[in-house]
Amino acid sequence: MQIESKTFFVDEPSQNLLHKAYFIEQIFLVLAIQIVIINLLSRSIAFMNHLLPAGLLHMRISSAIAILFATLALLCTENNRSLNARRIGSAFALLTTLVACTRFWPPSFHALSQLDHFLDGPQSVVQQQTGMASAFAFALLGIVILLAPVRRYVSGRIADVCTSLLALLVLVLLSESLFEMAHIPGSSNVNLPSFPTLICLVLLTLVSILRRAEFGIFSVFMGSGMGGRVARIVTPILLILPFLRELGRARLMNAQLVPARYATAILTSAATAISFVFLLFLVRLMNGMQNEIHDLTLRDELTGLYNFRGFNLFAEQAFRLARRAKLPFGVLFIDMDNLKIINDELGHSVGSVSLIETAKLLSSTFRETDVIGRLGGDEFVVAGQFDAQEMSISIDRLRSAAAAKTLHAGNRFFLSLSMGFAATDATADETLKSVVARADKAMYKDKRAKKRLILA
């Protein structure tokens, strides 16, 4: 009997997750474009300044242009685009980097500042001057978009490093902005990008990371195995915990809920407790995943019974326990008589239903402590602590239940089972394999007897 096996590459990105990531990318890109359009229109349409919160306005011209170019670059470099579209996207990515680099060249920076001065007035320009960090982030964003589809080893590692640097830089800008909004001591809004610029930068960075996750080191987040699932759960928690600690420290210090000398100790203890709880959660999660993987290797996918490997493993344990306790042990071998006819005449879907119904019959007839397996095809086997008399009763119950299933199905299929039983001999030194072989011979004897009865 040949048992088919399947190999799963758990490190490969899940196509289902990549499909979901694609829709998330589209949502982020649409949001970025909408924010840019709103800011550009607010400069020429006065009433829009009163319709929208002030925090969503006042984006610098250079930032708006860089965001627009980066968004177009990401849209044009998608995998389903043509070669010409990808070339256009690469050009937009280069323009994103060039626009960001104007911050480092005084003449161009002065020209754009004068344009902002003309549109918004001098006070707005002073408040929204782009810092070196945000300009460098936009320049790095253009480079990351260019390198996102790279698959070669050396070039791919460079792309991963650039993407990691971009994520770190944007995280620094976001952290400083959030801490400034929360009035945490030591934070400042000097040279920080405006709120809409920061939001767009975060959205485009997330899109770049998702785009790179198909090829580079970030593909661990798209994996369908245990590592991918753990990474997707752990990452948000690791990102949020440091922010919560700083916010908690600022709250304790500002509100003077506890003496300042105890604030650090309390927060450290709280962080330790949270980390310990998180560790317990992670261990339970990994144990659950390990049990799922264990079941996948030992269970038959169609019927849910043990497969060939699972049956041998658990039946061998039950066999040794019975021999050690000198208890009776028996094996029942079952074969479906007409599975090939059902598949040929009614289709494989009906054949699958027949296999599932047979598995349900076996599960309902025998005890939970008995080991029930599907060895492959139309062959089933049951092993447990029962003697010939107990098995004779079980066989009669199976035949009656099979006839009732056939009647209930309206004769769509005829469920017929050939069965053979073999029990261990307390005085003989035999193995589980030999008992299964004797049960198999008894099953074929029952099948031949049926055929002779039909011919007669």
C-alpha beads as a LAMMPS data file, in Angstrom:
LAMMPS data file: protein, C-alpha beads

456 atoms
455 bonds

1 atom types
1 bond types

-500.0 500.0 xlo xhi
-500.0 500.0 ylo yhi
-500.0 500.0 zlo zhi

Masses

1 110.0

Atoms # bond

1 1 1 0.000 0.000 0.000
2 1 1 1.455 3.354 -1.018
3 1 1 0.730 6.351 1.141
4 1 1 1.016 9.699 -0.578
5 1 1 2.768 12.509 1.237
6 1 1 2.739 16.238 0.722
7 1 1 5.513 18.683 1.410
8 1 1 4.633 22.134 2.674
9 1 1 7.104 24.994 2.418
10 1 1 6.115 27.033 5.453
11 1 1 8.714 29.736 4.724
12 1 1 7.049 30.714 1.451
13 1 1 4.646 33.677 1.618
14 1 1 0.996 32.685 1.811
15 1 1 -0.868 33.642 -1.349
16 1 1 -3.972 34.366 0.698
17 1 1 -2.050 36.829 2.905
18 1 1 -0.419 38.435 -0.140
19 1 1 -3.876 38.894 -1.646
20 1 1 -5.087 40.623 1.531
21 1 1 -1.917 42.732 1.652
22 1 1 -2.629 43.927 -1.895
23 1 1 -6.022 45.348 -0.869
24 1 1 -4.481 46.985 2.206
25 1 1 -1.896 48.615 -0.060
26 1 1 -4.619 50.001 -2.312
27 1 1 -6.469 51.485 0.665
28 1 1 -3.307 53.148 1.988
29 1 1 -2.407 54.578 -1.415
30 1 1 -5.909 55.991 -1.913
31 1 1 -5.770 57.623 1.522
32 1 1 -2.379 59.184 0.753
33 1 1 -3.614 60.625 -2.541
34 1 1 -6.758 61.989 -0.895
35 1 1 -4.734 63.770 1.800
36 1 1 -2.470 65.352 -0.827
37 1 1 -5.405 66.470 -2.987
38 1 1 -7.220 67.942 0.011
39 1 1 -4.140 69.957 0.985
40 1 1 -3.544 71.201 -2.553
41 1 1 -7.189 72.191 -3.007
42 1 1 -7.273 73.945 0.359
43 1 1 -4.702 76.431 -0.961
44 1 1 -6.963 77.552 -3.799
45 1 1 -10.454 76.914 -2.382
46 1 1 -10.946 78.980 0.744
47 1 1 -14.066 77.278 2.147
48 1 1 -12.216 73.914 2.450
49 1 1 -10.159 75.440 5.266
50 1 1 -13.355 75.657 7.307
51 1 1 -14.647 72.190 6.369
52 1 1 -11.554 70.274 7.483
53 1 1 -9.647 70.250 10.792
54 1 1 -6.578 72.440 10.806
55 1 1 -4.423 69.430 11.608
56 1 1 -5.120 67.933 8.174
57 1 1 -3.971 71.032 6.292
58 1 1 -0.805 73.079 5.719
59 1 1 1.322 70.498 3.900
60 1 1 4.389 71.959 2.236
61 1 1 4.525 71.976 -1.577
62 1 1 7.718 69.916 -1.617
63 1 1 6.165 67.287 0.694
64 1 1 2.952 67.151 -1.359
65 1 1 4.916 66.664 -4.590
66 1 1 7.125 63.972 -3.041
67 1 1 4.097 62.097 -1.676
68 1 1 2.304 62.349 -5.028
69 1 1 5.329 61.001 -6.929
70 1 1 5.855 58.191 -4.399
71 1 1 2.201 57.146 -4.568
72 1 1 2.260 57.076 -8.371
73 1 1 5.509 55.106 -8.254
74 1 1 3.974 52.467 -5.980
75 1 1 0.869 52.231 -8.166
76 1 1 2.907 51.804 -11.349
77 1 1 5.345 49.216 -9.945
78 1 1 2.757 46.637 -8.880
79 1 1 3.384 43.065 -10.031
80 1 1 0.462 43.028 -12.450
81 1 1 1.666 46.128 -14.321
82 1 1 3.296 46.075 -17.753
83 1 1 6.994 46.658 -18.291
84 1 1 6.405 50.207 -19.540
85 1 1 4.269 51.013 -16.490
86 1 1 7.019 49.742 -14.201
87 1 1 9.562 51.928 -15.971
88 1 1 7.302 54.930 -15.447
89 1 1 6.986 53.943 -11.795
90 1 1 10.779 53.809 -11.468
91 1 1 10.963 57.312 -12.930
92 1 1 8.446 58.554 -10.351
93 1 1 10.501 56.905 -7.585
94 1 1 13.605 58.764 -8.783
95 1 1 11.645 62.013 -8.846
96 1 1 10.553 61.345 -5.245
97 1 1 14.188 61.118 -4.181
98 1 1 15.156 64.211 -6.198
99 1 1 12.335 66.309 -4.710
100 1 1 13.358 65.227 -1.214
101 1 1 16.974 66.138 -1.944
102 1 1 15.980 69.747 -2.645
103 1 1 15.917 70.182 1.139
104 1 1 19.699 69.669 1.148
105 1 1 20.372 72.169 -1.693
106 1 1 19.832 75.748 -0.407
107 1 1 18.803 77.394 -3.744
108 1 1 16.049 74.877 -4.460
109 1 1 14.906 74.848 -0.843
110 1 1 14.728 78.638 -0.840
111 1 1 12.666 78.624 -4.068
112 1 1 10.126 76.164 -2.650
113 1 1 9.965 78.129 0.591
114 1 1 9.158 81.275 -1.384
115 1 1 6.365 79.371 -3.140
116 1 1 4.937 78.282 0.219
117 1 1 5.348 81.873 1.420
118 1 1 3.303 83.089 -1.514
119 1 1 0.510 80.533 -0.994
120 1 1 0.225 80.374 2.790
121 1 1 1.974 83.402 4.196
122 1 1 5.284 83.623 6.025
123 1 1 4.043 82.416 9.397
124 1 1 2.811 79.117 8.003
125 1 1 6.107 78.466 6.240
126 1 1 8.129 78.998 9.383
127 1 1 5.927 76.583 11.290
128 1 1 6.060 73.885 8.627
129 1 1 9.671 73.900 7.526
130 1 1 10.705 70.406 6.596
131 1 1 13.416 68.923 8.822
132 1 1 16.416 66.989 7.616
133 1 1 15.047 63.722 9.015
134 1 1 11.761 63.867 7.101
135 1 1 13.534 64.931 3.909
136 1 1 15.920 62.011 4.283
137 1 1 12.919 59.708 4.864
138 1 1 11.334 60.785 1.556
139 1 1 14.663 60.323 -0.263
140 1 1 15.013 56.845 1.247
141 1 1 11.380 56.073 0.347
142 1 1 12.121 56.640 -3.339
143 1 1 15.128 54.310 -3.146
144 1 1 13.091 51.621 -1.360
145 1 1 10.384 51.772 -4.043
146 1 1 13.064 51.226 -6.698
147 1 1 14.545 48.248 -4.844
148 1 1 11.270 46.645 -3.661
149 1 1 10.965 44.052 -6.497
150 1 1 14.651 43.013 -6.345
151 1 1 15.149 39.274 -5.778
152 1 1 18.909 38.729 -6.156
153 1 1 20.733 37.919 -2.952
154 1 1 23.092 40.901 -2.649
155 1 1 20.677 43.447 -4.113
156 1 1 17.865 41.969 -2.044
157 1 1 19.857 42.376 1.184
158 1 1 20.526 46.015 0.279
159 1 1 16.789 46.496 -0.316
160 1 1 16.014 44.921 3.069
161 1 1 18.512 47.194 4.826
162 1 1 17.080 50.309 3.147
163 1 1 13.538 49.253 4.018
164 1 1 14.556 48.653 7.637
165 1 1 16.246 52.068 7.846
166 1 1 13.147 53.726 6.389
167 1 1 10.894 51.975 8.904
168 1 1 13.191 53.000 11.786
169 1 1 13.373 56.623 10.649
170 1 1 9.599 56.935 10.215
171 1 1 9.094 55.296 13.607
172 1 1 11.371 57.925 15.176
173 1 1 9.401 60.753 13.547
174 1 1 6.085 59.211 14.570
175 1 1 7.281 58.653 18.150
176 1 1 8.498 62.231 18.521
177 1 1 5.233 63.564 17.148
178 1 1 3.106 61.400 19.465
179 1 1 5.236 62.282 22.492
180 1 1 4.958 65.977 21.649
181 1 1 1.169 65.659 21.373
182 1 1 1.116 63.913 24.773
183 1 1 3.333 66.672 26.257
184 1 1 5.986 64.238 27.396
185 1 1 8.990 66.107 28.859
186 1 1 11.944 66.259 26.481
187 1 1 9.858 66.055 23.293
188 1 1 9.650 68.867 20.729
189 1 1 7.919 69.636 17.446
190 1 1 10.902 71.518 16.015
191 1 1 11.635 70.417 12.425
192 1 1 8.954 67.728 12.590
193 1 1 6.811 67.219 9.466
194 1 1 3.224 68.410 9.538
195 1 1 0.577 65.936 10.668
196 1 1 -0.783 65.148 7.142
197 1 1 2.774 64.751 5.834
198 1 1 3.610 62.331 8.649
199 1 1 0.425 60.316 8.076
200 1 1 1.185 59.987 4.355
201 1 1 4.787 59.032 5.108
202 1 1 3.619 56.303 7.482
203 1 1 1.097 54.973 4.930
204 1 1 3.634 54.879 2.089
205 1 1 6.237 53.235 4.335
206 1 1 3.764 50.506 5.298
207 1 1 2.979 49.934 1.614
208 1 1 6.707 49.666 0.848
209 1 1 7.178 47.118 3.645
210 1 1 4.207 45.064 2.427
211 1 1 5.568 45.228 -1.120
212 1 1 9.002 44.071 0.050
213 1 1 7.485 41.308 2.207
214 1 1 6.934 39.191 -0.891
215 1 1 10.665 38.780 -1.507
216 1 1 12.898 39.848 1.395
217 1 1 13.361 39.224 5.100
218 1 1 9.956 40.733 5.795
219 1 1 8.410 37.680 4.116
220 1 1 8.368 36.058 7.568
221 1 1 5.256 38.135 8.266
222 1 1 3.529 36.570 5.247
223 1 1 4.457 32.987 6.059
224 1 1 1.726 30.419 6.561
225 1 1 3.707 28.454 9.148
226 1 1 4.159 28.836 12.884
227 1 1 6.865 31.499 12.498
228 1 1 4.658 33.739 10.379
229 1 1 1.686 33.468 12.723
230 1 1 3.800 34.239 15.775
231 1 1 5.479 37.195 14.010
232 1 1 2.108 38.730 13.078
233 1 1 0.908 38.479 16.678
234 1 1 4.097 39.575 18.438
235 1 1 5.022 42.563 16.230
236 1 1 2.105 44.889 17.157
237 1 1 2.637 44.159 20.841
238 1 1 6.371 44.885 20.654
239 1 1 5.662 48.148 18.837
240 1 1 3.010 49.352 21.286
241 1 1 4.628 48.423 24.614
242 1 1 7.461 51.042 24.555
243 1 1 4.960 53.807 23.754
244 1 1 2.694 52.699 26.579
245 1 1 5.618 52.712 29.002
246 1 1 6.639 56.271 28.083
247 1 1 3.058 57.509 28.212
248 1 1 2.609 55.843 31.591
249 1 1 5.806 57.390 32.902
250 1 1 4.703 60.852 31.735
251 1 1 1.275 60.388 33.315
252 1 1 2.771 59.362 36.646
253 1 1 5.233 62.241 36.650
254 1 1 2.765 64.937 35.550
255 1 1 -0.097 63.842 37.767
256 1 1 2.224 63.182 40.719
257 1 1 0.293 60.018 41.528
258 1 1 3.398 58.473 43.111
259 1 1 6.686 59.947 44.316
260 1 1 9.115 60.528 41.458
261 1 1 11.695 58.184 42.999
262 1 1 9.237 55.266 42.733
263 1 1 8.000 55.921 39.177
264 1 1 10.837 54.069 37.447
265 1 1 10.570 51.068 39.766
266 1 1 6.800 50.828 39.307
267 1 1 7.010 51.048 35.522
268 1 1 9.849 48.502 35.382
269 1 1 7.869 46.065 37.536
270 1 1 4.748 46.600 35.429
271 1 1 6.745 46.018 32.240
272 1 1 8.161 42.799 33.730
273 1 1 4.673 41.571 34.650
274 1 1 3.309 42.393 31.206
275 1 1 6.263 40.636 29.553
276 1 1 5.689 37.552 31.712
277 1 1 1.974 37.446 30.827
278 1 1 2.868 37.903 27.181
279 1 1 5.372 35.039 27.446
280 1 1 2.685 32.739 28.865
281 1 1 0.322 33.730 26.077
282 1 1 3.027 33.094 23.474
283 1 1 3.874 29.679 24.908
284 1 1 0.218 28.643 24.930
285 1 1 -0.152 29.875 21.375
286 1 1 2.884 27.936 20.174
287 1 1 1.739 24.791 21.983
288 1 1 -1.643 25.075 20.282
289 1 1 0.028 25.502 16.900
290 1 1 2.279 22.532 17.615
291 1 1 -0.754 20.379 18.430
292 1 1 -2.404 21.483 15.172
293 1 1 0.709 20.537 13.202
294 1 1 0.887 17.234 15.087
295 1 1 -2.710 16.463 14.153
296 1 1 -2.066 17.352 10.514
297 1 1 0.728 14.761 10.336
298 1 1 -1.300 12.023 12.064
299 1 1 -4.840 12.641 10.790
300 1 1 -6.515 11.796 7.512
301 1 1 -7.633 15.065 5.919
302 1 1 -10.922 13.753 4.512
303 1 1 -12.332 11.664 7.370
304 1 1 -10.547 13.105 10.417
305 1 1 -9.489 9.583 11.488
306 1 1 -5.884 8.614 12.088
307 1 1 -3.850 8.081 8.938
308 1 1 -1.424 5.191 8.406
309 1 1 1.262 6.812 10.543
310 1 1 -1.116 7.907 13.289
311 1 1 -2.756 4.511 13.538
312 1 1 0.559 2.683 13.832
313 1 1 1.755 5.106 16.523
314 1 1 -1.297 4.970 18.821
315 1 1 -2.288 1.362 18.113
316 1 1 1.233 0.236 19.027
317 1 1 0.926 2.040 22.368
318 1 1 -2.480 0.456 23.038
319 1 1 -1.119 -2.963 21.997
320 1 1 1.812 -2.758 24.441
321 1 1 -0.419 -1.631 27.305
322 1 1 -2.796 -4.545 26.672
323 1 1 0.050 -7.062 26.557
324 1 1 1.585 -5.668 29.744
325 1 1 -1.765 -5.809 31.580
326 1 1 -2.629 -9.190 29.975
327 1 1 -5.850 -7.812 28.562
328 1 1 -7.527 -8.957 25.324
329 1 1 -6.604 -6.987 22.229
330 1 1 -8.176 -7.187 18.794
331 1 1 -7.955 -5.608 15.344
332 1 1 -10.862 -5.166 12.920
333 1 1 -9.998 -4.594 9.254
334 1 1 -12.754 -2.951 7.149
335 1 1 -12.944 -2.557 3.378
336 1 1 -15.666 -0.741 1.415
337 1 1 -16.953 -3.154 -1.216
338 1 1 -18.162 -0.748 -3.868
339 1 1 -16.156 2.489 -3.662
340 1 1 -14.841 2.136 -7.221
341 1 1 -18.369 1.615 -8.575
342 1 1 -19.616 4.667 -6.660
343 1 1 -16.764 6.810 -8.021
344 1 1 -17.305 5.612 -11.608
345 1 1 -21.098 5.856 -11.689
346 1 1 -21.935 8.650 -9.223
347 1 1 -18.738 10.672 -9.142
348 1 1 -15.838 11.114 -6.748
349 1 1 -17.789 13.612 -4.628
350 1 1 -20.306 10.899 -3.740
351 1 1 -17.387 8.534 -3.127
352 1 1 -15.916 11.026 -0.678
353 1 1 -19.282 11.240 1.085
354 1 1 -19.298 7.431 1.372
355 1 1 -15.853 7.478 2.979
356 1 1 -16.939 10.185 5.431
357 1 1 -20.127 8.279 6.318
358 1 1 -18.108 5.107 6.924
359 1 1 -15.761 7.060 9.217
360 1 1 -18.770 8.385 11.148
361 1 1 -20.149 4.855 11.523
362 1 1 -16.866 3.631 12.970
363 1 1 -16.563 6.595 15.332
364 1 1 -20.114 6.127 16.650
365 1 1 -19.781 2.337 17.015
366 1 1 -16.507 2.083 18.913
367 1 1 -15.239 3.659 22.113
368 1 1 -13.106 6.796 22.333
369 1 1 -10.265 4.712 23.720
370 1 1 -10.214 2.549 20.574
371 1 1 -7.824 3.530 17.795
372 1 1 -9.610 4.069 14.480
373 1 1 -7.714 4.800 11.285
374 1 1 -8.002 5.028 7.539
375 1 1 -5.026 3.287 5.976
376 1 1 -5.718 4.722 2.549
377 1 1 -8.242 4.350 -0.254
378 1 1 -11.222 2.348 0.998
379 1 1 -9.458 0.533 3.861
380 1 1 -10.162 1.222 7.540
381 1 1 -8.864 -0.433 10.688
382 1 1 -9.866 -0.447 14.355
383 1 1 -7.681 -1.598 17.247
384 1 1 -8.567 -1.818 20.906
385 1 1 -9.086 -3.912 24.005
386 1 1 -11.911 -6.242 23.000
387 1 1 -12.347 -9.972 22.509
388 1 1 -14.119 -11.934 19.784
389 1 1 -17.551 -11.738 21.442
390 1 1 -17.417 -7.956 21.838
391 1 1 -16.213 -7.548 18.276
392 1 1 -18.986 -9.785 16.943
393 1 1 -21.537 -7.449 18.507
394 1 1 -19.771 -4.416 17.028
395 1 1 -19.693 -6.006 13.553
396 1 1 -23.448 -6.630 13.682
397 1 1 -24.023 -3.013 14.719
398 1 1 -21.869 -1.820 11.831
399 1 1 -23.761 -3.878 9.256
400 1 1 -27.117 -2.624 10.564
401 1 1 -25.920 0.981 10.597
402 1 1 -24.552 0.652 7.037
403 1 1 -27.916 -0.680 5.825
404 1 1 -29.706 2.192 7.571
405 1 1 -27.348 4.717 5.939
406 1 1 -28.083 3.229 2.528
407 1 1 -31.835 3.441 3.132
408 1 1 -31.550 7.012 4.435
409 1 1 -29.561 8.064 1.345
410 1 1 -32.455 6.980 -0.887
411 1 1 -30.296 4.361 -2.616
412 1 1 -27.982 7.082 -3.991
413 1 1 -25.198 4.727 -2.962
414 1 1 -25.070 1.246 -1.445
415 1 1 -22.818 1.155 1.609
416 1 1 -21.422 -2.332 2.022
417 1 1 -18.494 -3.295 4.252
418 1 1 -16.308 -6.399 4.270
419 1 1 -14.777 -7.001 7.697
420 1 1 -12.225 -9.298 9.242
421 1 1 -11.265 -9.641 12.906
422 1 1 -8.164 -11.002 14.590
423 1 1 -7.403 -11.167 18.307
424 1 1 -4.121 -11.649 20.118
425 1 1 -3.179 -14.933 21.667
426 1 1 -1.968 -14.494 25.223
427 1 1 0.494 -17.379 24.837
428 1 1 1.869 -16.318 21.443
429 1 1 4.631 -13.776 20.973
430 1 1 3.338 -11.657 18.083
431 1 1 3.391 -8.056 17.033
432 1 1 0.736 -5.541 16.096
433 1 1 1.767 -5.920 12.469
434 1 1 1.054 -9.649 12.506
435 1 1 -2.358 -9.121 14.142
436 1 1 -3.277 -6.536 11.487
437 1 1 -2.123 -8.963 8.768
438 1 1 -4.378 -11.735 10.152
439 1 1 -7.316 -9.297 10.309
440 1 1 -6.595 -8.325 6.697
441 1 1 -6.729 -11.987 5.614
442 1 1 -9.993 -12.461 7.492
443 1 1 -11.440 -9.429 5.696
444 1 1 -10.545 -10.847 2.265
445 1 1 -12.123 -14.154 3.304
446 1 1 -15.350 -12.291 4.095
447 1 1 -15.162 -10.446 0.749
448 1 1 -14.720 -13.709 -1.212
449 1 1 -17.651 -15.250 0.646
450 1 1 -19.847 -12.335 -0.439
451 1 1 -18.815 -12.742 -4.054
452 1 1 -19.580 -16.488 -3.980
453 1 1 -22.994 -15.725 -2.474
454 1 1 -23.732 -13.204 -5.235
455 1 1 -22.670 -15.656 -7.952
456 1 1 -24.772 -18.400 -6.388

Bonds

1 1 1 2
2 1 2 3
3 1 3 4
4 1 4 5
5 1 5 6
6 1 6 7
7 1 7 8
8 1 8 9
9 1 9 10
10 1 10 11
11 1 11 12
12 1 12 13
13 1 13 14
14 1 14 15
15 1 15 16
16 1 16 17
17 1 17 18
18 1 18 19
19 1 19 20
20 1 20 21
21 1 21 22
22 1 22 23
23 1 23 24
24 1 24 25
25 1 25 26
26 1 26 27
27 1 27 28
28 1 28 29
29 1 29 30
30 1 30 31
31 1 31 32
32 1 32 33
33 1 33 34
34 1 34 35
35 1 35 36
36 1 36 37
37 1 37 38
38 1 38 39
39 1 39 40
40 1 40 41
41 1 41 42
42 1 42 43
43 1 43 44
44 1 44 45
45 1 45 46
46 1 46 47
47 1 47 48
48 1 48 49
49 1 49 50
50 1 50 51
51 1 51 52
52 1 52 53
53 1 53 54
54 1 54 55
55 1 55 56
56 1 56 57
57 1 57 58
58 1 58 59
59 1 59 60
60 1 60 61
61 1 61 62
62 1 62 63
63 1 63 64
64 1 64 65
65 1 65 66
66 1 66 67
67 1 67 68
68 1 68 69
69 1 69 70
70 1 70 71
71 1 71 72
72 1 72 73
73 1 73 74
74 1 74 75
75 1 75 76
76 1 76 77
77 1 77 78
78 1 78 79
79 1 79 80
80 1 80 81
81 1 81 82
82 1 82 83
83 1 83 84
84 1 84 85
85 1 85 86
86 1 86 87
87 1 87 88
88 1 88 89
89 1 89 90
90 1 90 91
91 1 91 92
92 1 92 93
93 1 93 94
94 1 94 95
95 1 95 96
96 1 96 97
97 1 97 98
98 1 98 99
99 1 99 100
100 1 100 101
101 1 101 102
102 1 102 103
103 1 103 104
104 1 104 105
105 1 105 106
106 1 106 107
107 1 107 108
108 1 108 109
109 1 109 110
110 1 110 111
111 1 111 112
112 1 112 113
113 1 113 114
114 1 114 115
115 1 115 116
116 1 116 117
117 1 117 118
118 1 118 119
119 1 119 120
120 1 120 121
121 1 121 122
122 1 122 123
123 1 123 124
124 1 124 125
125 1 125 126
126 1 126 127
127 1 127 128
128 1 128 129
129 1 129 130
130 1 130 131
131 1 131 132
132 1 132 133
133 1 133 134
134 1 134 135
135 1 135 136
136 1 136 137
137 1 137 138
138 1 138 139
139 1 139 140
140 1 140 141
141 1 141 142
142 1 142 143
143 1 143 144
144 1 144 145
145 1 145 146
146 1 146 147
147 1 147 148
148 1 148 149
149 1 149 150
150 1 150 151
151 1 151 152
152 1 152 153
153 1 153 154
154 1 154 155
155 1 155 156
156 1 156 157
157 1 157 158
158 1 158 159
159 1 159 160
160 1 160 161
161 1 161 162
162 1 162 163
163 1 163 164
164 1 164 165
165 1 165 166
166 1 166 167
167 1 167 168
168 1 168 169
169 1 169 170
170 1 170 171
171 1 171 172
172 1 172 173
173 1 173 174
174 1 174 175
175 1 175 176
176 1 176 177
177 1 177 178
178 1 178 179
179 1 179 180
180 1 180 181
181 1 181 182
182 1 182 183
183 1 183 184
184 1 184 185
185 1 185 186
186 1 186 187
187 1 187 188
188 1 188 189
189 1 189 190
190 1 190 191
191 1 191 192
192 1 192 193
193 1 193 194
194 1 194 195
195 1 195 196
196 1 196 197
197 1 197 198
198 1 198 199
199 1 199 200
200 1 200 201
201 1 201 202
202 1 202 203
203 1 203 204
204 1 204 205
205 1 205 206
206 1 206 207
207 1 207 208
208 1 208 209
209 1 209 210
210 1 210 211
211 1 211 212
212 1 212 213
213 1 213 214
214 1 214 215
215 1 215 216
216 1 216 217
217 1 217 218
218 1 218 219
219 1 219 220
220 1 220 221
221 1 221 222
222 1 222 223
223 1 223 224
224 1 224 225
225 1 225 226
226 1 226 227
227 1 227 228
228 1 228 229
229 1 229 230
230 1 230 231
231 1 231 232
232 1 232 233
233 1 233 234
234 1 234 235
235 1 235 236
236 1 236 237
237 1 237 238
238 1 238 239
239 1 239 240
240 1 240 241
241 1 241 242
242 1 242 243
243 1 243 244
244 1 244 245
245 1 245 246
246 1 246 247
247 1 247 248
248 1 248 249
249 1 249 250
250 1 250 251
251 1 251 252
252 1 252 253
253 1 253 254
254 1 254 255
255 1 255 256
256 1 256 257
257 1 257 258
258 1 258 259
259 1 259 260
260 1 260 261
261 1 261 262
262 1 262 263
263 1 263 264
264 1 264 265
265 1 265 266
266 1 266 267
267 1 267 268
268 1 268 269
269 1 269 270
270 1 270 271
271 1 271 272
272 1 272 273
273 1 273 274
274 1 274 275
275 1 275 276
276 1 276 277
277 1 277 278
278 1 278 279
279 1 279 280
280 1 280 281
281 1 281 282
282 1 282 283
283 1 283 284
284 1 284 285
285 1 285 286
286 1 286 287
287 1 287 288
288 1 288 289
289 1 289 290
290 1 290 291
291 1 291 292
292 1 292 293
293 1 293 294
294 1 294 295
295 1 295 296
296 1 296 297
297 1 297 298
298 1 298 299
299 1 299 300
300 1 300 301
301 1 301 302
302 1 302 303
303 1 303 304
304 1 304 305
305 1 305 306
306 1 306 307
307 1 307 308
308 1 308 309
309 1 309 310
310 1 310 311
311 1 311 312
312 1 312 313
313 1 313 314
314 1 314 315
315 1 315 316
316 1 316 317
317 1 317 318
318 1 318 319
319 1 319 320
320 1 320 321
321 1 321 322
322 1 322 323
323 1 323 324
324 1 324 325
325 1 325 326
326 1 326 327
327 1 327 328
328 1 328 329
329 1 329 330
330 1 330 331
331 1 331 332
332 1 332 333
333 1 333 334
334 1 334 335
335 1 335 336
336 1 336 337
337 1 337 338
338 1 338 339
339 1 339 340
340 1 340 341
341 1 341 342
342 1 342 343
343 1 343 344
344 1 344 345
345 1 345 346
346 1 346 347
347 1 347 348
348 1 348 349
349 1 349 350
350 1 350 351
351 1 351 352
352 1 352 353
353 1 353 354
354 1 354 355
355 1 355 356
356 1 356 357
357 1 357 358
358 1 358 359
359 1 359 360
360 1 360 361
361 1 361 362
362 1 362 363
363 1 363 364
364 1 364 365
365 1 365 366
366 1 366 367
367 1 367 368
368 1 368 369
369 1 369 370
370 1 370 371
371 1 371 372
372 1 372 373
373 1 373 374
374 1 374 375
375 1 375 376
376 1 376 377
377 1 377 378
378 1 378 379
379 1 379 380
380 1 380 381
381 1 381 382
382 1 382 383
383 1 383 384
384 1 384 385
385 1 385 386
386 1 386 387
387 1 387 388
388 1 388 389
389 1 389 390
390 1 390 391
391 1 391 392
392 1 392 393
393 1 393 394
394 1 394 395
395 1 395 396
396 1 396 397
397 1 397 398
398 1 398 399
399 1 399 400
400 1 400 401
401 1 401 402
402 1 402 403
403 1 403 404
404 1 404 405
405 1 405 406
406 1 406 407
407 1 407 408
408 1 408 409
409 1 409 410
410 1 410 411
411 1 411 412
412 1 412 413
413 1 413 414
414 1 414 415
415 1 415 416
416 1 416 417
417 1 417 418
418 1 418 419
419 1 419 420
420 1 420 421
421 1 421 422
422 1 422 423
423 1 423 424
424 1 424 425
425 1 425 426
426 1 426 427
427 1 427 428
428 1 428 429
429 1 429 430
430 1 430 431
431 1 431 432
432 1 432 433
433 1 433 434
434 1 434 435
435 1 435 436
436 1 436 437
437 1 437 438
438 1 438 439
439 1 439 440
440 1 440 441
441 1 441 442
442 1 442 443
443 1 443 444
444 1 444 445
445 1 445 446
446 1 446 447
447 1 447 448
448 1 448 449
449 1 449 450
450 1 450 451
451 1 451 452
452 1 452 453
453 1 453 454
454 1 454 455
455 1 455 456
